[in-house]
Amino acid sequence: DVIRDGTVLCQLINKLAPGSVPKINTSGGQFKMMENINSFQAAARAYGVPDVDVFQTVDLWEKKDIAQVTNTIFALGRASYKHPEWIGPWLGPKPADENKREFTEEQLKAGQSIIGLQAGQ
């Protein structure tokens, strides 16, 4: 119930990216509270959270899928690693960076002559 009106979520995203949600509604009924949730969702997407990780408004408002809400918060934590201006604390594991490798033809041929020990021989 603490995060249901969206004010805490808006404060969270404003800590990570100041000014992401310029106006947080603290009163005004259900419509205004749902507007907070929508503002948080838009700011989270802009911050780098993938669409598939962002919960639907009804998931939180009607308490239909709290696990998805939790997943969004963790996805926001993962996205914060990609923002050097944020010095922590972080939530969740750091996403892996790409470590692409280039091999020469000579190296690839040398690798083909090695007998794999996983083959059971």
C-alpha positions in Angstrom: 0.0 0.0 0.0 3.0 2.3 0.5 3.8 2.5 -3.2 0.3 2.1 -4.5 -0.2 5.9 -5.0 3.0 6.2 -7.0 4.5 9.0 -4.9 7.4 6.8 -3.5 8.1 5.5 -7.0 8.3 9.0 -8.4 10.6 10.1 -5.6 12.8 7.1 -6.4 13.2 7.9 -10.1 13.8 11.5 -9.2 16.7 10.5 -7.0 18.2 8.4 -9.8 17.5 11.1 -12.5 16.6 14.4 -11.0 13.6 16.1 -12.7 12.3 12.9 -14.4 8.9 13.4 -12.8 8.5 17.2 -12.4 5.1 17.1 -10.7 4.2 14.4 -8.1 0.5 14.4 -7.1 0.0 14.0 -3.4 -3.8 14.5 -3.4 -6.6 14.6 -5.9 -8.1 11.2 -5.9 -7.5 8.0 -7.8 -6.9 9.6 -11.2 -4.1 11.7 -9.9 -2.5 8.8 -8.1 -2.7 6.7 -11.3 -1.1 9.6 -13.1 1.9 9.3 -10.7 2.3 5.6 -11.7 2.1 6.5 -15.4 4.7 9.2 -14.9 7.0 6.8 -13.1 6.6 4.2 -15.9 7.5 6.8 -18.6 10.5 8.0 -16.6 11.7 4.5 -16.0 11.6 3.7 -19.7 13.4 7.0 -20.5 16.1 6.0 -17.9 16.7 2.7 -19.7 14.4 0.1 -18.3 13.2 -2.2 -21.2 9.4 -2.1 -21.9 9.1 -5.8 -21.1 10.3 -5.1 -17.5 7.9 -2.2 -16.8 4.7 -3.2 -15.0 1.2 -2.2 -16.1 -0.6 0.4 -14.1 -3.3 -2.1 -13.0 -0.6 -4.5 -11.7 0.1 -2.1 -8.9 -3.2 -0.2 -8.6 -5.4 -3.3 -8.3 -2.6 -5.4 -6.8 -2.9 -7.9 -9.6 0.8 -8.7 -10.2 3.0 -7.3 -7.4 5.9 -9.6 -8.6 6.0 -7.6 -11.9 6.1 -4.4 -9.9 9.1 -5.8 -8.0 10.7 -6.9 -11.2 10.4 -3.3 -12.5 12.2 -2.0 -9.4 15.0 -4.5 -9.9 15.2 -3.6 -13.6 15.5 0.0 -12.6 18.4 -1.0 -10.2 20.1 -2.8 -13.1 19.6 0.2 -15.4 21.3 2.5 -12.8 24.6 0.7 -13.4 24.7 2.3 -16.9 24.5 5.8 -15.5 27.9 7.0 -14.3 26.4 10.0 -12.6 24.7 7.7 -10.1 27.3 6.7 -7.4 25.1 4.2 -5.6 23.8 2.4 -3.8 22.6 -0.2 -6.4 20.0 -2.9 -6.4 20.6 -6.2 -8.0 23.6 -7.6 -10.0 25.6 -5.6 -12.4 24.7 -6.4 -16.0 27.5 -8.0 -18.0 29.4 -6.0 -20.5 30.0 -7.3 -24.0 33.4 -8.8 -24.4 33.8 -9.5 -28.1 36.9 -11.3 -29.3 38.5 -11.5 -32.7 40.5 -14.5 -33.7 42.8 -14.8 -36.7 42.4 -17.6 -39.2 45.6 -19.1 -37.8 44.2 -19.2 -34.3 41.0 -20.8 -35.5 42.9 -23.5 -37.4 45.0 -24.3 -34.3 41.9 -24.7 -32.3 40.5 -27.3 -34.6 43.4 -29.6 -34.0 42.9 -29.8 -30.3 41.1 -32.8 -29.0 38.2 -31.9 -26.7 38.4 -33.4 -23.3 34.7 -33.1 -22.9 34.2 -35.7 -25.6 34.9 -38.4 -23.1 38.2 -39.5 -24.6 
